Amino acid sequence: MSLSRWTLHGAAALLVALPTLGHALTTRCVATPEALVSAFDDAMASSDPIFIIKLRQGQFTLDSVSLPLLELTRSNQTVEISGGWVDAGCQDRALGHDHTLLAGNSTDKTFSFNAHANSGGLLYVHDLSISSANGTTVGNGACLLGWLSAGHNVTFDRVRLTQCKGGIDSSAASGELNNNGGELVVRNVVVDTGIADYNGGLSVYTRNAGVTRIAHISVTNTHSTAPAATASGLLLTTLDGSRTDVGNSVIWGNDTGLPDLSVSGAFNYLTRVHRTLLDGTPTSDITPGTGDPGFVSIGNPRLRADSILIDSGVSNPSGGSGTYDADGRARVSGAAPDVGAFEWTPGDVIFADGLD
């Protein structure tokens, strides 16, 4: 695995300078589900403007405990949650989604948040996977459910939503994100093997002049079970003067016969989005793609050497490509970024287990 000293990337990079300006910084290094619950509670109670939660490598099984709804209510407070930390002091980590897993229980949403009240809140979640394989929760977002309001920024980077199962009358089992006037970035995210009555994948609602930027995501092998279901994969709803941009992404191999990309409302902009069936009319649809994307296998959207997605992305999509892909490897290894959450590099077959 690839280890690096702790740094802040992407949306949270601006935080590097804050401690030098005298701002209070709290860090929690957690290795158990109970310690993680405590860290969530402490983050919400803390008056420190920066609260960092580092999860050790391994699986956090939330059978006997449930993560509380993470509420960001203080002005200008930042909460960063990251996985892959490899030592007791959380000084070194492995980048990528596959080193730390939050495994939800059958009755609760695995991870939920609400960034509301006041303004200036920033939530940055990266380098972990979230699942709810035995979920029976009613309603939306078995693995991930969240809201953000005006003045708040939420970023998910190098995150996987996998084996997310909804209960009765469920939808968006893998995740539902509600952007009510804030700024939302979803980048280098994998959504796979979710199942619900209506959309086993990801739904994103953007309202009240919110801005949502989605880049380099891969959505595959999600399923809708209700006869009245109209889509499964990625569903976008953009209303009230808002804007949603999707770039360098692939939505493929979801329910046969149903659209795996659905857009509604105004101001949905697609740039180099590879898919099968599209439902709705985006504002623009630049360089779309279709045909077999060349995934390694069903449910594994890493790319084969013959994939048509290699080097086919655009530079600088809205939301950015990020420095690293979902596996924590350099985002651009060829002439252009690859489409989807994973970047193919020569030697992928030999080094598929993550060994450098």
C-alpha positions as CSV (number, residue, x, y, z in Angstrom):
1,M,0.0,0.0,0.0
2,S,1.1,3.6,-0.5
3,L,1.7,5.6,2.6
4,S,1.9,9.3,2.9
5,R,2.4,11.8,5.7
6,W,-0.9,13.5,6.6
7,T,-1.8,16.4,4.4
8,L,-5.0,18.1,3.5
9,H,-6.2,17.9,-0.2
10,G,-9.0,19.3,-2.3
11,A,-11.6,21.5,-0.6
12,A,-9.8,21.4,2.8
13,A,-6.4,22.5,1.5
14,L,-7.1,26.0,2.7
15,L,-7.0,24.7,6.3
16,V,-3.3,24.1,6.3
17,A,-2.6,27.7,7.2
18,L,-5.2,28.0,9.9
19,P,-3.3,26.5,12.9
20,T,-0.5,29.0,12.3
21,L,-3.0,31.8,12.7
22,G,-3.8,30.7,16.2
23,H,-7.0,28.8,15.5
24,A,-7.8,25.9,17.8
25,L,-7.4,22.5,16.3
26,T,-8.8,19.2,17.7
27,T,-7.8,15.8,16.4
28,R,-9.2,12.4,17.3
29,C,-7.5,9.2,16.3
30,V,-10.1,6.4,16.5
31,A,-9.9,2.6,16.3
32,T,-13.3,1.4,17.5
33,P,-16.9,2.1,16.6
34,E,-17.5,3.4,20.2
35,A,-14.6,5.8,19.9
36,L,-16.0,7.0,16.5
37,V,-19.4,7.7,18.1
38,S,-17.7,9.6,20.8
39,A,-15.7,11.6,18.2
40,F,-18.9,12.6,16.4
41,D,-20.4,13.8,19.7
42,D,-17.3,15.7,20.5
43,A,-17.2,17.4,17.1
44,M,-20.7,18.7,17.5
45,A,-20.0,19.9,21.1
46,S,-16.6,21.5,20.3
47,S,-16.2,25.2,19.9
48,D,-12.9,24.7,18.0
49,P,-13.1,25.9,14.4
50,I,-11.3,22.8,13.1
51,F,-12.2,19.2,14.2
52,I,-10.4,16.3,12.6
53,I,-11.4,12.7,12.9
54,K,-8.9,10.1,11.7
55,L,-10.1,6.5,11.4
56,R,-7.6,3.6,11.6
57,Q,-7.5,1.0,8.9
58,G,-10.0,-1.9,9.1
59,Q,-13.7,-2.3,9.5
60,F,-15.9,-0.3,11.9
61,T,-18.9,-2.6,12.4
62,L,-21.8,-0.6,13.7
63,D,-23.8,-3.5,15.1
64,S,-24.1,-2.5,18.7
65,V,-23.8,1.3,18.1
66,S,-25.1,3.8,15.6
67,L,-23.4,7.0,14.4
68,P,-25.4,10.0,15.4
69,L,-26.6,12.5,12.9
70,L,-23.5,14.8,12.4
71,E,-24.8,18.3,12.7
72,L,-22.7,21.3,11.7
73,T,-24.4,24.3,13.3
74,R,-21.5,26.6,14.3
75,S,-20.3,29.4,12.1
76,N,-17.1,28.7,10.2
77,Q,-16.5,25.3,11.7
78,T,-14.7,22.6,9.7
79,V,-15.1,18.9,10.3
80,E,-12.8,16.5,8.4
81,I,-13.3,12.7,8.5
82,S,-10.8,10.5,6.8
83,G,-9.8,6.8,6.8
84,G,-6.7,4.7,6.1
85,W,-4.6,5.7,9.1
86,V,-2.2,2.9,9.8
87,D,-0.5,3.5,13.2
88,A,-1.7,4.1,16.8
89,G,-0.9,7.8,16.6
90,C,-2.6,8.3,13.2
91,Q,0.6,9.9,11.7
92,D,0.7,7.8,8.5
93,R,-2.0,6.6,6.2
94,A,-2.8,4.8,3.0
95,L,-4.7,6.8,0.5
96,G,-7.8,5.4,-1.2
97,H,-11.3,4.2,-0.3
98,D,-10.5,0.5,0.4
99,H,-8.5,0.7,3.7
100,T,-11.3,1.7,6.1
101,L,-15.0,0.5,6.0
102,L,-18.0,1.8,7.9
103,A,-20.3,-1.2,8.0
104,G,-23.8,-0.1,9.1
105,N,-26.4,-2.1,11.1
106,S,-29.8,-3.2,9.8
107,T,-31.9,-0.4,11.3
108,D,-30.1,2.9,11.0
109,K,-28.5,5.0,8.2
110,T,-24.8,4.3,8.3
111,F,-23.6,7.9,7.9
112,S,-25.8,11.0,8.0
113,F,-25.1,14.7,8.3
114,N,-26.8,18.1,8.3
115,A,-24.8,21.3,7.7
116,H,-27.3,24.0,8.6
117,A,-27.7,27.1,10.6
118,N,-25.2,30.0,10.6
119,S,-22.7,29.8,7.7
120,G,-19.2,28.9,6.8
121,G,-19.4,25.2,7.7
122,L,-17.2,22.8,5.8
123,L,-17.5,19.0,5.9
124,Y,-14.7,17.1,4.2
125,V,-15.0,13.2,4.0
126,H,-12.4,11.2,2.2
127,D,-10.6,7.9,1.9
128,L,-13.2,5.4,3.3
129,S,-16.0,3.1,2.2
130,I,-19.5,3.0,3.6
131,S,-21.9,0.0,3.4
132,S,-25.2,-1.3,4.7
133,A,-25.3,-4.8,3.5
134,N,-28.2,-5.9,5.8
135,G,-30.1,-2.7,5.8
136,T,-33.8,-2.6,6.4
137,T,-34.2,1.1,6.9
138,V,-37.4,2.7,5.5
139,G,-37.0,5.7,3.3
140,N,-33.9,7.2,1.6
141,G,-30.1,6.8,1.9
142,A,-29.4,3.6,3.7
143,C,-25.6,4.2,3.4
144,L,-25.4,8.0,3.2
145,L,-28.0,10.7,3.8
146,G,-27.2,14.3,4.1
147,W,-28.3,18.0,3.8
148,L,-26.5,21.2,3.5
149,S,-27.8,24.8,3.5
150,A,-26.6,28.1,2.1
151,G,-23.2,29.1,3.2
152,H,-21.9,25.6,3.8
153,N,-19.5,23.4,1.8
154,V,-19.5,19.6,1.7
155,T,-17.0,17.5,-0.2
156,F,-16.7,13.7,-0.6
157,D,-13.5,12.5,-2.2
158,R,-12.2,9.0,-2.7
159,V,-15.3,7.4,-1.1
160,R,-17.0,4.2,-2.0
161,L,-20.7,3.5,-1.3
162,T,-21.1,-0.3,-1.6
163,Q,-23.6,-3.0,-0.8
164,C,-26.2,-0.5,0.3
165,K,-29.6,-2.1,0.9
166,G,-32.8,-0.3,1.6
167,G,-35.9,-1.5,3.3
168,I,-39.6,-1.1,2.6
169,D,-40.5,1.9,0.4
170,S,-36.8,2.8,0.1
171,S,-35.0,4.9,-2.5
172,A,-31.4,6.0,-3.2
173,A,-30.1,3.2,-1.1
174,S,-26.5,4.1,-1.7
175,G,-26.9,7.8,-1.0
176,E,-29.2,10.8,-1.0
177,L,-27.6,14.2,-0.9
178,N,-29.8,17.4,-0.5
179,N,-28.0,20.6,-1.4
180,N,-30.3,23.4,-0.3
181,G,-28.3,26.4,-1.4
182,G,-24.8,25.3,-0.4
183,E,-21.8,24.0,-2.4
184,L,-21.4,20.3,-2.8
185,V,-18.5,18.4,-4.4
186,V,-18.6,14.7,-5.1
187,R,-15.4,13.5,-6.6
188,N,-13.6,10.2,-7.2
189,V,-16.6,8.4,-5.7
190,V,-17.6,4.8,-6.4
191,V,-21.3,3.6,-6.1
192,D,-21.9,-0.1,-6.6
193,T,-24.1,-3.0,-5.6
194,G,-26.9,-1.0,-4.1
195,I,-30.5,-2.2,-4.0
196,A,-33.8,-0.4,-3.1
197,D,-37.4,-0.2,-4.2
198,Y,-36.6,2.9,-6.2
199,N,-32.9,3.5,-7.2
200,G,-30.3,1.5,-5.5
201,G,-27.8,4.1,-6.5
202,L,-27.2,7.8,-5.7
203,S,-29.7,10.7,-5.9
204,V,-28.7,14.3,-5.6
205,Y,-31.1,17.2,-5.2
206,T,-29.9,20.7,-5.6
207,R,-32.3,23.6,-4.8
208,N,-32.3,27.2,-3.7
209,A,-29.4,28.5,-5.8
210,G,-27.2,25.7,-4.7
211,V,-24.2,24.5,-6.7
212,T,-23.3,20.8,-7.1
213,R,-20.2,19.6,-8.8
214,I,-19.8,15.9,-9.6
215,A,-16.6,14.6,-11.2
216,H,-14.9,11.3,-11.8
217,I,-17.6,9.1,-10.3
218,S,-18.5,5.5,-11.3
219,V,-22.0,4.1,-10.7
220,T,-22.6,0.4,-11.5
221,N,-24.5,-2.7,-10.5
222,T,-27.3,-0.8,-8.6
223,H,-30.9,-2.1,-8.8
224,S,-34.5,-1.0,-8.4
225,T,-37.0,-3.7,-7.4
226,A,-40.3,-2.0,-7.5
227,P,-42.4,-2.5,-10.6
228,A,-43.0,1.2,-10.8
229,A,-39.3,2.2,-10.6
230,T,-38.3,4.5,-13.5
231,A,-34.5,4.5,-13.1
232,S,-31.5,3.2,-11.1
233,G,-28.0,4.6,-11.0
234,L,-27.5,8.4,-10.7
235,L,-30.6,10.6,-10.4
236,L,-30.2,14.4,-10.5
237,T,-32.8,17.0,-9.7
238,T,-31.9,20.7,-10.0
239,L,-34.4,23.4,-9.2
240,D,-34.8,27.0,-8.0
241,G,-32.0,28.6,-9.9
242,S,-29.4,26.0,-8.9
243,R,-26.8,24.3,-11.0
244,T,-25.4,20.8,-11.3
245,D,-22.3,19.9,-13.3
246,V,-21.2,16.3,-13.9
247,G,-18.0,15.5,-15.7
248,N,-15.7,12.6,-16.5
249,S,-18.1,10.1,-15.0
250,V,-19.5,6.7,-16.0
251,I,-22.9,5.3,-15.1
252,W,-23.2,1.8,-16.5
253,G,-24.3,-1.7,-15.9
254,N,-27.3,-0.9,-13.6
255,D,-30.8,-2.2,-14.2
256,T,-31.3,-3.4,-17.8
257,G,-34.1,-1.6,-19.5
258,L,-34.2,1.3,-17.0
259,P,-32.3,4.6,-17.4
260,D,-29.2,4.6,-15.3
261,L,-28.9,8.4,-15.6
262,S,-31.9,10.6,-14.9
263,V,-31.9,14.4,-14.9
264,S,-34.8,16.7,-14.1
265,G,-35.2,20.5,-13.7
266,A,-33.1,23.1,-15.3
267,F,-29.3,23.7,-15.4
268,N,-27.9,20.2,-15.5
269,Y,-24.6,20.3,-17.4
270,L,-23.0,17.0,-18.5
271,T,-19.4,16.9,-19.8
272,R,-18.0,13.5,-20.9
273,V,-20.5,11.4,-19.1
274,H,-20.5,7.7,-20.3
275,R,-23.8,5.9,-19.8
276,T,-26.4,3.6,-21.3
277,L,-30.0,5.1,-21.2
278,L,-30.6,8.8,-20.3
279,D,-33.9,10.0,-19.0
280,G,-34.6,13.7,-19.2
281,T,-33.0,16.6,-21.1
282,P,-29.8,18.2,-19.7
283,T,-29.0,21.8,-20.4
284,S,-25.9,20.6,-22.2
285,D,-24.4,17.2,-22.9
286,I,-20.9,17.6,-24.2
287,T,-19.0,14.5,-25.6
288,P,-21.3,11.8,-24.2
289,G,-20.2,8.2,-24.4
290,T,-21.9,4.8,-24.8
291,G,-20.8,1.3,-25.4
292,D,-19.0,-1.2,-23.1
293,P,-16.8,0.9,-20.8
294,G,-14.4,-2.0,-20.2
295,F,-14.8,-2.5,-16.5
296,V,-12.8,-5.3,-14.8
297,S,-16.0,-7.1,-13.8
298,I,-19.6,-6.5,-12.7
299,G,-19.5,-4.4,-9.6
300,N,-15.8,-3.5,-10.1
301,P,-15.5,-0.3,-12.3
302,R,-11.8,-0.3,-12.4
303,L,-10.7,-0.2,-16.0
304,R,-9.2,-3.0,-18.2
305,A,-6.3,-2.1,-20.4
306,D,-8.6,-2.1,-23.4
307,S,-11.2,0.3,-21.8
308,I,-12.5,3.1,-24.1
309,L,-12.5,5.4,-21.0
310,I,-8.7,5.5,-20.7
311,D,-7.3,9.0,-21.5
312,S,-10.8,10.1,-22.7
313,G,-11.7,12.6,-20.0
314,V,-11.5,16.4,-20.2
315,S,-9.0,18.4,-18.3
316,N,-10.3,20.4,-15.3
317,P,-13.9,19.2,-15.1
318,S,-16.1,21.3,-12.8
319,G,-15.3,20.0,-9.3
320,G,-11.8,19.1,-10.3
321,S,-10.2,15.8,-11.0
322,G,-8.4,15.7,-7.7
323,T,-4.8,14.8,-7.1
324,Y,-5.6,11.1,-6.6
325,D,-8.2,8.6,-7.9
326,A,-10.4,6.5,-5.7
327,D,-7.6,4.0,-5.1
328,G,-5.3,6.8,-4.0
329,R,-3.1,6.7,-7.1
330,A,-2.1,9.7,-9.3
331,R,-5.1,10.9,-11.2
332,V,-3.5,11.4,-14.6
333,S,-1.2,8.7,-15.8
334,G,-1.5,9.2,-19.6
335,A,-2.3,11.9,-22.1
336,A,-5.6,12.9,-20.3
337,P,-7.5,11.9,-17.2
338,D,-9.6,8.7,-17.5
339,V,-13.3,8.8,-17.2
340,G,-14.7,7.4,-13.9
341,A,-13.4,7.0,-10.4
342,F,-10.3,5.0,-11.3
343,E,-7.3,5.8,-13.3
344,W,-5.7,3.0,-15.3
345,T,-2.0,2.7,-15.3
346,P,0.4,0.1,-16.9
347,G,0.9,-2.8,-14.6
348,D,-2.6,-2.7,-13.1
349,V,-3.0,-6.5,-13.5
350,I,0.3,-7.2,-11.7
351,F,-0.4,-4.7,-9.0
352,A,-4.1,-5.1,-8.6
353,D,-3.8,-5.8,-4.9
354,G,-2.5,-2.4,-4.2
355,L,1.2,-3.4,-3.8
356,D,3.7,-0.7,-4.8
